[in-house]
Amino acid sequence: MGKFKMMLVPGMVLGMGAMLMADNPRTTSVPAPEAQKDGANLVAAMNQQAGTPVAKAFDFLPATVATIDGKAVTKDEFIKFAAQQIPNGMIPAQVPVEMLKMQAPQMVEQYVLTQVIDQAVAKSGIKVTAADIAAQIKSEIEKMPQEQRNMIEQMLKAQGKTIDSIIKEQSESKEAQKMLAFEKFIEQKTGKLEVTQAELEKFYKENPEQFVEPGDPEGSVRASHILIGVDKDADDKAWAKAKAECEAILAELKKGADFGKLAAEKSTCPSGKSAQGSLGAFSTGQMVPEFEKAAFALKAGELSAPVKTQFGYHIIRRDAAQSERKIELAEVKDRLQAMLLNQKRNEAAQKVFAQLMKDAKVQILVKAPAMPAAPAAAPAAAPAAPAPAK
């Protein structure tokens, strides 16, 4: 049995907190690294909106595509499932049948794996309620850095949502409950996985190229700002009020007030709370003209007068250019720990999958067509006969 690929298995590795950023829990599934390579072109093409009905596209499959414990898995069952995974149940006409035939064994295997997992979770007796989902998401939110929580709240606000509304929506989702049951099942099989300090240090030491922050591009400017936002339909009075507020903040800054603190407190740009107003480095053409002109005219450390743009009034501070630097382990410890833990979970899950498939005596009855043989090399020319001696 090969490694399990493609994109259909429930996603354990992102954790329930990922649901905050997804309208559909199914989108949190993470393919094995091989899947991103093996099936990328096919999946991208499948996600287009027009083409051939799935049933017709997979008409070449045999009536029985696999067996689980000797019980047949039919073509019709696979096609029904596949049609639910593809927008409108249509495969673009430009996807050749040959490509589908090459990928069909992996897709059937992945479908069978979902059935085997569902059966194993059901037999385990694991039950998940809406309250379990809510508690899991809240727990993960509490572990997030404050800046990350602020960014999530800002993004949800733009969508007319809140963290509480998302928790309620996800906790009532049958798909989310199914996914958490799956996660609990994997943990039951593998035990609690952890990443040690020694493992963190080993990865950091052996992969130095991954912990280098590049310097600012030549010709760019690094700047921070405080924005007093004004609605695009606001009247002159609102614009005047915003300018006056900006001037008051500028006066505080000139008296020595902390720029980052004021940005976090007063800026209506998300960068205020998430990065103390920092916009990083940017080149010409990346900002609106008024902002760009003012930023490029400043010297490092200098503050601008209030700058009016379509978004409101800004106070801009030009920051010192950043040179290439090595990122210290302490700066990335949490993210690195999460990444390595996900790797461990993936590896452990793959072993569980393989054992489940073995125990269920799975047989995949769909085979990829043989690759065409490479043309035989032309025989080497015989060496020329030596010229007769004179």
C-alpha contacts under 8 A as a table, 3 or more apart, distances in Angstrom:
res1	aa1	res2	aa2	distance
1	M	354	A	7.71
3	K	350	Q	7.66
3	K	354	A	7.89
4	F	32	A	7.65
4	F	106	Q	7.46
4	F	109	E	7.29
4	F	110	Q	6.38
4	F	350	Q	7.37
4	F	353	F	7.83
5	K	31	P	6.58
5	K	32	A	5.94
5	K	34	E	6.68
5	K	35	A	4.96
5	K	106	Q	6.62
5	K	107	M	7.92
5	K	110	Q	6.61
6	M	31	P	5.95
6	M	32	A	7.33
6	M	35	A	4.83
6	M	36	Q	7.55
6	M	38	D	7.95
6	M	39	G	6.39
6	M	106	Q	7.08
6	M	107	M	6.70
6	M	110	Q	6.81
7	M	29	S	6.87
7	M	30	V	6.78
7	M	31	P	5.05
7	M	35	A	7.21
8	L	29	S	7.10
8	L	31	P	7.79
8	L	110	Q	6.61
8	L	111	Y	7.22
8	L	114	T	7.57
9	V	29	S	6.60
9	V	30	V	7.94
9	V	31	P	7.79
9	V	110	Q	7.10
9	V	113	L	7.59
9	V	114	T	6.02
10	P	26	R	7.05
10	P	28	T	7.92
10	P	29	S	5.42
10	P	30	V	7.95
10	P	114	T	7.94
10	P	179	M	6.00
10	P	182	F	7.38
11	G	14	L	6.66
11	G	15	G	7.84
11	G	26	R	7.63
11	G	28	T	5.71
11	G	29	S	3.69
11	G	30	V	5.51
11	G	179	M	6.96
12	M	15	G	6.05
12	M	29	S	7.22
12	M	30	V	7.86
12	M	179	M	7.19
12	M	180	L	7.88
12	M	182	F	7.28
12	M	183	E	5.43
12	M	345	R	7.84
13	V	29	S	7.92
13	V	30	V	7.01
13	V	342	N	5.35
13	V	345	R	6.46
13	V	346	N	6.64
14	L	17	G	7.47
14	L	18	A	5.95
14	L	28	T	6.81
14	L	29	S	7.82
14	L	30	V	7.63
14	L	342	N	7.38
15	G	18	A	5.96
16	M	19	M	5.65
16	M	133	I	7.69
16	M	136	Q	6.53
16	M	137	I	5.64
16	M	140	E	7.49
16	M	180	L	7.41
17	G	20	L	5.84
17	G	136	Q	7.68
17	G	137	I	5.14
17	G	140	E	5.58
17	G	141	I	6.69
18	A	21	M	5.69
18	A	22	A	6.88
18	A	28	T	6.81
19	M	22	A	4.95
19	M	23	D	7.29
19	M	24	N	7.74
19	M	25	P	6.09
19	M	28	T	7.13
19	M	170	Q	7.11
20	L	23	D	7.89
20	L	152	I	7.92
20	L	163	I	7.29
20	L	166	I	6.27
20	L	167	I	7.45
21	M	152	I	7.88
22	A	25	P	6.30
22	A	27	T	6.74
22	A	28	T	7.18
24	N	27	T	5.76
24	N	28	T	7.84
25	P	28	T	5.61
25	P	29	S	7.90
25	P	170	Q	7.84
25	P	175	E	6.38
25	P	176	A	5.90
26	R	29	S	5.92
26	R	175	E	7.23
31	P	34	E	7.82
31	P	35	A	5.77
31	P	36	Q	6.75
32	A	35	A	5.38
32	A	36	Q	7.08
32	A	346	N	7.72
33	P	36	Q	5.47
33	P	37	K	7.10
34	E	37	K	5.31
34	E	38	D	6.03
35	A	38	D	5.06
35	A	39	G	5.53
35	A	40	A	7.13
36	Q	39	G	6.05
36	Q	40	A	5.35
37	K	40	A	5.61
38	D	41	N	7.98
39	G	42	L	5.41
39	G	43	V	5.98
39	G	103	Q	7.28
40	A	43	V	5.33
40	A	44	A	6.06
41	N	44	A	5.24
41	N	45	A	6.21
42	L	45	A	5.23
42	L	46	M	6.09
42	L	95	V	7.32
42	L	99	M	7.40
42	L	100	L	7.77
43	V	46	M	4.94
43	V	47	N	6.22
44	A	47	N	5.33
44	A	48	Q	7.20
45	A	48	Q	5.70
45	A	91	I	7.46
45	A	92	P	6.41
45	A	95	V	6.75
46	M	49	Q	7.88
46	M	86	I	6.38
46	M	87	P	7.68
46	M	90	M	7.38
46	M	91	I	5.12
46	M	92	P	6.14
46	M	95	V	7.88
47	N	86	I	6.17
47	N	87	P	5.99
47	N	91	I	7.80
48	Q	87	P	7.11
48	Q	91	I	7.50
48	Q	92	P	6.48
49	Q	87	P	6.12
49	Q	88	N	6.62
49	Q	90	M	6.82
49	Q	91	I	7.82
49	Q	92	P	7.23
50	A	88	N	7.70
50	A	90	M	5.78
50	A	91	I	6.62
50	A	92	P	5.39
50	A	93	A	7.62
51	G	90	M	5.23
51	G	91	I	4.88
51	G	92	P	3.75
51	G	93	A	4.64
51	G	94	Q	7.92
52	T	56	K	6.69
52	T	57	A	6.13
52	T	90	M	5.14
52	T	91	I	4.93
52	T	92	P	5.98
52	T	93	A	5.81
53	P	56	K	5.43
53	P	57	A	6.19
53	P	89	G	6.00
53	P	90	M	4.54
53	P	91	I	6.19
54	V	57	A	5.00
54	V	58	F	6.12
54	V	79	I	6.58
54	V	82	A	7.31
54	V	83	A	5.93
54	V	89	G	5.84
54	V	90	M	5.62
54	V	91	I	6.17
55	A	58	F	5.43
55	A	59	D	6.03
55	A	79	I	5.95
56	K	59	D	5.00
57	A	60	F	7.67
57	A	91	I	7.19
57	A	97	V	7.19
58	F	61	L	5.82
58	F	79	I	7.46
58	F	100	L	7.61
61	L	65	V	7.00
61	L	75	K	6.58
61	L	366	V	7.20
62	P	65	V	5.93
62	P	75	K	6.57
62	P	366	V	7.43
63	A	74	T	5.71
63	A	75	K	5.13
63	A	76	D	7.68
64	T	67	T	7.71
64	T	72	A	6.06
64	T	73	V	5.71
64	T	74	T	4.37
64	T	75	K	5.64
64	T	365	L	7.28
65	V	72	A	7.62
65	V	73	V	5.84
65	V	74	T	5.62
65	V	75	K	5.68
65	V	78	F	7.98
65	V	108	V	7.09
65	V	364	I	6.40
65	V	365	L	5.10
65	V	366	V	5.76
66	A	72	A	6.09
66	A	73	V	5.07
66	A	74	T	7.16
66	A	108	V	7.67
66	A	112	V	7.59
66	A	362	V	7.17
66	A	363	Q	5.43
66	A	364	I	4.43
66	A	365	L	4.98
66	A	366	V	7.32
67	T	70	G	5.25
67	T	71	K	5.10
67	T	72	A	4.51
67	T	73	V	5.43
67	T	361	K	7.87
67	T	362	V	5.65
67	T	363	Q	5.26
67	T	364	I	6.77
67	T	365	L	7.78
68	I	71	K	5.12
68	I	72	A	6.62
68	I	73	V	7.18
68	I	112	V	7.91
68	I	116	V	7.89
68	I	360	A	5.78
68	I	361	K	6.03
68	I	362	V	4.75
68	I	363	Q	6.83
69	D	360	A	5.23
69	D	361	K	5.19
69	D	362	V	6.43
70	G	361	K	7.41
70	G	362	V	7.85
73	V	77	E	6.81
73	V	78	F	7.63
73	V	112	V	7.89
74	T	77	E	5.30
74	T	78	F	6.55
75	K	78	F	5.18
75	K	79	I	6.10
76	D	79	I	5.09
76	D	80	K	6.12
77	E	80	K	5.27
77	E	81	F	6.36
78	F	81	F	5.17
78	F	82	A	6.05
78	F	108	V	6.93
78	F	111	Y	6.90
79	I	82	A	4.98
79	I	83	A	5.97
80	K	83	A	5.29
80	K	84	Q	6.66
81	F	84	Q	5.36
81	F	85	Q	6.81
81	F	111	Y	7.71
82	A	85	Q	5.21
82	A	86	I	6.60
82	A	89	G	7.73
83	A	86	I	5.46
83	A	87	P	7.83
83	A	88	N	7.59
83	A	89	G	4.39
83	A	90	M	7.42
84	Q	87	P	7.54
84	Q	89	G	6.45
85	Q	89	G	7.49
86	I	89	G	5.09
86	I	90	M	6.63
86	I	91	I	7.55
87	P	90	M	6.51
91	I	95	V	7.14
92	P	95	V	5.73
93	A	96	P	7.36
95	V	99	M	6.88
95	V	100	L	7.58
96	P	99	M	5.43
96	P	100	L	6.78
97	V	100	L	5.08
97	V	101	K	6.14
98	E	101	K	5.07
98	E	102	M	6.27
99	M	102	M	5.11
99	M	103	Q	6.32
100	L	103	Q	5.17
100	L	104	A	5.68
101	K	104	A	5.16
101	K	105	P	7.69
101	K	368	A	5.93
101	K	369	P	6.85
102	M	105	P	7.13
102	M	368	A	4.87
102	M	369	P	6.49
103	Q	106	Q	5.58
103	Q	107	M	6.32
103	Q	368	A	7.23
104	A	107	M	5.03
104	A	108	V	5.99
104	A	366	V	7.11
104	A	367	K	7.81
104	A	368	A	7.11
105	P	108	V	5.21
105	P	109	E	6.05
105	P	364	I	7.21
105	P	366	V	5.25
105	P	367	K	5.77
105	P	368	A	6.29
106	Q	109	E	5.02
106	Q	110	Q	6.09
107	M	110	Q	5.06
107	M	111	Y	6.22
108	V	111	Y	5.06
108	V	112	V	6.16
108	V	364	I	7.39
108	V	366	V	7.61
109	E	112	V	5.09
109	E	113	L	6.13
109	E	364	I	6.47
110	Q	113	L	4.99
110	Q	114	T	6.46
111	Y	114	T	5.25
111	Y	115	Q	6.63
112	V	115	Q	5.11
112	V	116	V	6.25
113	L	116	V	4.99
113	L	117	I	6.04
113	L	353	F	7.38
113	L	357	M	6.99
114	T	117	I	5.12
114	T	118	D	6.11
115	Q	118	D	5.14
115	Q	119	Q	6.23
116	V	119	Q	5.20
116	V	120	A	6.18
116	V	356	L	6.86
116	V	357	M	6.95
116	V	360	A	7.30
117	I	120	A	5.04
117	I	121	V	6.08
117	I	182	F	7.90
117	I	353	F	7.75
117	I	356	L	7.45
118	D	121	V	5.26
118	D	122	A	6.12
119	Q	122	A	5.14
119	Q	123	K	6.22
120	A	123	K	5.14
120	A	124	S	6.22
120	A	356	L	7.83
121	V	124	S	5.07
121	V	125	G	6.89
121	V	126	I	6.63
121	V	181	A	7.12
121	V	182	F	6.53
121	V	185	F	6.26
122	A	125	G	5.68
122	A	126	I	6.94
124	S	185	F	7.46
126	I	181	A	6.23
126	I	184	K	7.60
126	I	185	F	7.23
127	K	181	A	6.56
128	V	132	D	6.09
128	V	133	I	7.47
128	V	177	Q	5.66
128	V	178	K	7.49
128	V	180	L	6.98
128	V	181	A	5.90
129	T	132	D	5.16
129	T	133	I	6.62
129	T	171	S	7.83
129	T	177	Q	6.61
130	A	133	I	5.17
130	A	134	A	6.31
130	A	171	S	4.52
130	A	172	E	5.43
130	A	173	S	7.82
130	A	177	Q	7.06
131	A	134	A	5.10
131	A	135	A	6.10
131	A	171	S	6.80
132	D	135	A	5.18
132	D	136	Q	6.14
132	D	171	S	7.71
133	I	136	Q	5.16
133	I	137	I	6.29
133	I	167	I	8.00
133	I	170	Q	7.38
133	I	171	S	4.91
133	I	176	A	7.35
133	I	177	Q	6.65
133	I	180	L	7.28
134	A	137	I	5.32
134	A	138	K	6.13
134	A	167	I	5.79
134	A	168	K	7.09
134	A	170	Q	7.73
134	A	171	S	5.37
135	A	138	K	5.16
135	A	139	S	6.05
136	Q	139	S	5.15
136	Q	140	E	6.39
137	I	140	E	5.21
137	I	141	I	6.21
137	I	167	I	6.90
138	K	141	I	5.06
138	K	142	E	6.23
138	K	167	I	7.89
139	S	142	E	5.25
139	S	143	K	6.62
140	E	143	K	5.17
140	E	144	M	6.62
141	I	144	M	5.27
141	I	149	R	7.14
144	M	148	Q	6.26
144	M	149	R	6.39
145	P	148	Q	5.37
145	P	149	R	6.51
146	Q	149	R	5.09
146	Q	150	N	6.14
147	E	150	N	5.03
147	E	151	M	6.26
147	E	273	K	6.68
147	E	274	S	4.82
147	E	275	A	7.66
148	Q	151	M	5.11
148	Q	152	I	6.27
148	Q	274	S	7.16
149	R	152	I	5.12
149	R	153	E	6.15
150	N	153	E	5.12
150	N	154	Q	6.20
150	N	273	K	6.78
150	N	274	S	6.58
151	M	154	Q	5.08
151	M	155	M	6.21
151	M	270	P	6.98
151	M	273	K	7.94
151	M	274	S	6.33
152	I	155	M	5.14
152	I	156	L	6.10
153	E	156	L	5.16
153	E	157	K	5.96
153	E	162	T	6.58
153	E	163	I	6.69
154	Q	157	K	5.05
154	Q	158	A	6.37
154	Q	270	P	6.86
155	M	158	A	5.25
155	M	159	Q	6.72
156	L	159	Q	5.04
156	L	160	G	6.32
156	L	161	K	4.91
156	L	162	T	5.68
156	L	163	I	7.27
157	K	160	G	4.94
157	K	161	K	5.25
157	K	162	T	6.18
158	A	161	K	7.41
161	K	165	S	6.24
161	K	166	I	7.07
162	T	165	S	5.17
162	T	166	I	6.32
163	I	166	I	5.16
163	I	167	I	6.15
164	D	167	I	5.08
164	D	168	K	6.22
165	S	168	K	5.15
165	S	169	E	6.13
166	I	169	E	4.98
166	I	170	Q	5.98
167	I	170	Q	5.25
167	I	171	S	5.84
168	K	171	S	5.24
168	K	172	E	6.41
169	E	172	E	5.61
169	E	173	S	6.64
170	Q	173	S	5.09
170	Q	176	A	6.35
171	S	176	A	6.86
171	S	177	Q	7.25
172	E	176	A	7.79
172	E	177	Q	7.86
173	S	176	A	5.18
173	S	177	Q	6.39
174	K	177	Q	5.05
174	K	178	K	6.08
175	E	178	K	5.02
175	E	179	M	6.15
176	A	179	M	5.01
176	A	180	L	6.25
177	Q	180	L	5.25
177	Q	181	A	6.20
178	K	181	A	5.14
178	K	182	F	6.26
179	M	182	F	4.99
179	M	183	E	6.30
180	L	183	E	4.94
180	L	184	K	6.17
181	A	184	K	5.11
181	A	185	F	6.12
182	F	185	F	5.00
182	F	186	I	6.29
183	E	186	I	5.20
183	E	187	E	6.23
184	K	187	E	5.06
184	K	188	Q	6.02
185	F	188	Q	4.98
185	F	189	K	6.35
186	I	189	K	5.09
186	I	190	T	6.08
186	I	349	A	6.47
186	I	352	V	7.41
187	E	190	T	5.11
187	E	191	G	5.14
187	E	192	K	6.13
188	Q	191	G	5.61
189	K	352	V	7.31
190	T	193	L	7.54
190	T	348	A	6.48
190	T	349	A	7.91
190	T	352	V	7.94
193	L	341	L	7.20
193	L	344	K	7.24
193	L	345	R	7.26
194	E	341	L	6.46
195	V	199	E	6.36
195	V	200	L	7.16
195	V	337	Q	6.37
195	V	340	L	6.85
195	V	341	L	6.02
196	T	199	E	5.19
196	T	200	L	6.46
197	Q	200	L	5.07
197	Q	201	E	6.22
198	A	201	E	5.15
198	A	202	K	6.05
199	E	202	K	5.05
199	E	203	F	6.23
200	L	203	F	5.38
200	L	204	Y	6.15
200	L	333	K	7.53
200	L	336	L	7.18
200	L	337	Q	6.74
201	E	204	Y	5.05
201	E	205	K	6.01
201	E	329	L	7.76
202	K	205	K	5.19
202	K	206	E	6.07
203	F	206	E	5.18
203	F	207	N	6.00
204	Y	207	N	5.48
204	Y	208	P	6.30
204	Y	211	F	7.65
204	Y	329	L	6.96
205	K	208	P	5.99
207	N	210	Q	5.77
207	N	211	F	7.46
208	P	211	F	5.46
208	P	212	V	7.15
209	E	212	V	5.89
211	F	326	K	5.99
211	F	327	I	5.19
211	F	328	E	7.61
212	V	324	E	7.02
212	V	325	R	5.81
212	V	326	K	4.62
212	V	327	I	5.72
213	E	324	E	5.58
213	E	325	R	5.35
213	E	326	K	6.20
213	E	327	I	6.46
214	P	323	S	6.88
214	P	324	E	4.40
214	P	325	R	6.69
215	G	321	A	7.84
215	G	322	Q	5.30
215	G	323	S	4.03
215	G	324	E	3.98
215	G	325	R	7.28
216	D	220	S	6.63
216	D	221	V	7.90
216	D	222	R	7.81
216	D	281	A	6.20
216	D	321	A	6.36
216	D	322	Q	5.58
216	D	323	S	6.38
216	D	324	E	7.69
217	P	220	S	5.63
217	P	281	A	7.83
217	P	283	S	7.92
219	G	283	S	6.55
220	S	281	A	6.10
220	S	282	F	5.27
220	S	283	S	4.35
220	S	284	T	7.17
221	V	281	A	5.23
221	V	282	F	5.51
221	V	283	S	6.37
221	V	295	A	7.35
221	V	296	F	6.58
221	V	318	R	7.37
221	V	319	D	7.83
221	V	321	A	7.00
222	R	279	L	7.15
222	R	280	G	5.25
222	R	281	A	3.96
222	R	282	F	6.36
222	R	318	R	6.10
222	R	319	D	5.27
222	R	320	A	6.61
222	R	321	A	5.91
222	R	322	Q	7.90
223	A	278	S	6.20
223	A	279	L	5.83
223	A	280	G	6.10
223	A	281	A	6.62
223	A	295	A	7.08
223	A	316	I	6.85
223	A	317	R	5.58
223	A	318	R	4.37
223	A	319	D	4.96
224	S	276	Q	7.88
224	S	277	G	4.99
224	S	278	S	4.03
224	S	279	L	5.35
224	S	280	G	7.27
224	S	316	I	5.88
224	S	317	R	5.24
224	S	318	R	6.50
224	S	319	D	6.92
225	H	263	A	7.30
225	H	272	G	7.89
225	H	277	G	5.13
225	H	278	S	6.55
225	H	279	L	7.40
225	H	314	H	6.28
225	H	315	I	5.41
225	H	316	I	4.42
225	H	317	R	6.03
226	I	262	L	7.77
226	I	263	A	5.25
226	I	266	K	7.30
226	I	267	S	4.84
226	I	268	T	7.62
226	I	269	C	7.36
226	I	272	G	6.89
226	I	277	G	6.06
226	I	314	H	5.52
226	I	315	I	5.24
226	I	316	I	6.74
227	L	246	C	7.95
227	L	266	K	7.80
227	L	267	S	4.77
227	L	268	T	5.60
227	L	269	C	5.95
227	L	312	G	6.70
227	L	313	Y	5.78
227	L	314	H	4.52
227	L	315	I	6.69
228	I	242	A	5.87
228	I	243	K	7.86
228	I	245	E	7.49
228	I	246	C	6.60
228	I	266	K	7.46
228	I	267	S	5.86
228	I	268	T	5.84
228	I	312	G	5.71
228	I	313	Y	5.33
228	I	314	H	6.39
229	G	242	A	7.25
229	G	267	S	7.87
229	G	268	T	5.79
229	G	269	C	7.69
229	G	311	F	5.64
229	G	312	G	4.35
229	G	313	Y	6.52
230	V	234	A	6.66
230	V	238	A	7.01
230	V	239	W	6.53
230	V	242	A	6.99
230	V	311	F	5.98
230	V	312	G	4.60
230	V	313	Y	7.69
231	D	234	A	5.19
231	D	311	F	7.26
231	D	312	G	7.61
232	K	310	Q	6.92
232	K	311	F	7.22
234	A	237	K	7.94
234	A	238	A	5.96
234	A	239	W	7.13
235	D	238	A	5.54
235	D	239	W	6.70
236	D	239	W	5.10
236	D	240	A	6.12
237	K	240	A	5.11
237	K	241	K	6.18
238	A	241	K	5.09
238	A	242	A	6.26
239	W	242	A	5.14
239	W	243	K	6.26
239	W	312	G	7.37
240	A	243	K	5.12
240	A	244	A	6.21
241	K	244	A	5.13
241	K	245	E	6.24
242	A	245	E	5.11
242	A	246	C	6.15
242	A	312	G	7.19
242	A	313	Y	6.51
243	K	246	C	4.99
243	K	247	E	6.19
243	K	306	P	6.78
243	K	313	Y	6.04
244	A	247	E	5.08
244	A	248	A	6.27
245	E	248	A	5.09
245	E	249	I	6.33
246	C	249	I	5.16
246	C	250	L	6.20
246	C	306	P	6.20
246	C	313	Y	6.68
246	C	314	H	7.08
246	C	315	I	6.92
247	E	250	L	4.98
247	E	251	A	6.24
247	E	305	A	7.69
247	E	306	P	6.60
248	A	251	A	5.13
248	A	252	E	6.50
249	I	252	E	5.09
249	I	253	L	6.30
249	I	262	L	7.86
250	L	253	L	5.03
250	L	254	K	6.22
250	L	305	A	7.59
250	L	315	I	7.07
251	A	254	K	5.16
251	A	255	K	6.44
252	E	255	K	5.14
252	E	256	G	6.65
252	E	257	A	5.53
253	L	256	G	5.13
253	L	257	A	4.60
253	L	258	D	6.75
253	L	259	F	6.56
254	K	257	A	7.14
257	A	262	L	7.62
258	D	261	K	5.40
258	D	262	L	6.33
259	F	262	L	5.28
259	F	263	A	6.06
259	F	276	Q	7.55
260	G	263	A	5.00
260	G	264	A	6.18
260	G	272	G	7.41
260	G	275	A	7.91
260	G	276	Q	4.24
260	G	277	G	6.23
261	K	264	A	5.16
261	K	265	E	6.24
261	K	276	Q	6.60
262	L	265	E	4.99
262	L	266	K	5.71
262	L	267	S	7.38
262	L	276	Q	8.00
263	A	266	K	5.41
263	A	267	S	4.89
263	A	272	G	4.60
263	A	273	K	7.00
263	A	276	Q	5.42
263	A	277	G	5.31
264	A	267	S	6.24
264	A	272	G	4.39
264	A	273	K	4.32
264	A	274	S	7.68
264	A	275	A	7.97
264	A	276	Q	5.42
264	A	277	G	7.04
265	E	272	G	7.43
265	E	273	K	7.38
266	K	272	G	7.63
267	S	270	P	7.65
267	S	271	S	8.00
267	S	272	G	5.36
267	S	273	K	7.88
267	S	277	G	7.51
268	T	272	G	7.09
269	C	272	G	5.72
269	C	277	G	7.70
270	P	273	K	5.83
270	P	274	S	6.19
271	S	274	S	4.98
271	S	275	A	5.05
271	S	276	Q	6.28
271	S	277	G	4.78
271	S	278	S	6.21
271	S	279	L	6.88
272	G	275	A	5.72
272	G	276	Q	4.55
272	G	277	G	4.04
272	G	278	S	7.31
273	K	276	Q	5.69
273	K	277	G	7.18
274	S	277	G	7.60
275	A	278	S	5.35
275	A	279	L	7.85
279	L	282	F	7.87
281	A	321	A	7.87
282	F	286	Q	6.40
282	F	287	M	7.82
283	S	286	Q	5.98
284	T	287	M	7.17
284	T	292	E	6.96
285	G	288	V	7.40
285	G	289	P	7.62
285	G	292	E	7.81
286	Q	292	E	7.95
287	M	291	F	6.37
287	M	292	E	5.55
288	V	291	F	5.59
288	V	292	E	6.13
288	V	309	T	7.43
289	P	292	E	5.07
289	P	293	K	5.99
290	E	293	K	5.35
290	E	294	A	6.37
290	E	307	V	7.20
290	E	308	K	7.15
290	E	309	T	6.16
291	F	294	A	5.35
291	F	295	A	6.13
291	F	307	V	6.83
291	F	308	K	7.87
291	F	309	T	6.86
292	E	295	A	5.18
292	E	296	F	6.10
293	K	296	F	5.47
293	K	297	A	6.26
294	A	297	A	5.22
294	A	298	L	6.65
294	A	304	S	7.06
294	A	307	V	7.43
294	A	316	I	7.78
295	A	298	L	5.53
295	A	304	S	7.79
295	A	316	I	6.62
295	A	317	R	7.49
295	A	318	R	6.35
296	F	299	K	7.99
298	L	302	E	5.91
298	L	303	L	7.28
298	L	304	S	7.17
298	L	317	R	7.79
298	L	318	R	6.10
299	K	302	E	5.39
299	K	318	R	6.35
300	A	317	R	7.82
300	A	318	R	5.02
300	A	319	D	5.19
300	A	320	A	5.29
301	G	317	R	6.29
301	G	318	R	5.45
301	G	319	D	5.56
301	G	320	A	6.97
302	E	317	R	5.72
302	E	318	R	5.85
303	L	315	I	6.89
303	L	316	I	5.70
303	L	317	R	4.56
303	L	318	R	6.85
304	S	307	V	7.35
304	S	315	I	5.72
304	S	316	I	5.22
304	S	317	R	6.46
305	A	315	I	6.31
305	A	316	I	7.77
306	P	313	Y	5.80
306	P	314	H	5.38
306	P	315	I	5.17
306	P	316	I	7.84
307	V	313	Y	5.30
307	V	314	H	5.00
307	V	315	I	6.46
307	V	316	I	7.82
308	K	311	F	7.75
308	K	312	G	5.80
308	K	313	Y	4.56
308	K	314	H	6.50
309	T	312	G	5.49
309	T	313	Y	6.36
309	T	314	H	7.77
327	I	331	E	6.75
327	I	332	V	7.63
328	E	331	E	5.52
328	E	332	V	7.12
329	L	332	V	5.45
329	L	333	K	5.62
330	A	333	K	5.16
331	E	334	D	7.93
332	V	335	R	5.43
332	V	336	L	5.86
333	K	336	L	5.16
333	K	337	Q	5.91
334	D	337	Q	5.12
334	D	338	A	6.26
335	R	338	A	5.13
335	R	339	M	6.22
336	L	339	M	5.05
336	L	340	L	6.17
337	Q	340	L	5.28
337	Q	341	L	6.02
338	A	341	L	5.10
338	A	342	N	6.14
339	M	342	N	5.15
339	M	343	Q	6.34
340	L	343	Q	4.97
340	L	344	K	6.28
341	L	344	K	5.06
341	L	345	R	6.18
342	N	345	R	4.99
342	N	346	N	6.07
343	Q	346	N	5.08
343	Q	347	E	6.18
344	K	347	E	5.16
344	K	348	A	6.05
345	R	348	A	5.08
345	R	349	A	5.91
346	N	349	A	5.05
346	N	350	Q	6.14
347	E	350	Q	5.17
347	E	351	K	6.54
348	A	351	K	5.25
348	A	352	V	6.41
349	A	352	V	4.98
349	A	353	F	6.08
350	Q	353	F	5.01
350	Q	354	A	6.20
351	K	354	A	5.15
351	K	355	Q	6.29
352	V	355	Q	5.17
352	V	356	L	6.12
353	F	356	L	5.12
353	F	357	M	6.19
354	A	357	M	5.24
354	A	358	K	6.18
355	Q	358	K	4.98
355	Q	359	D	6.01
356	L	359	D	5.12
356	L	360	A	6.07
357	M	360	A	5.14
357	M	361	K	6.28
357	M	362	V	5.56
358	K	361	K	5.13
358	K	362	V	6.43
359	D	362	V	7.88
364	I	367	K	7.86
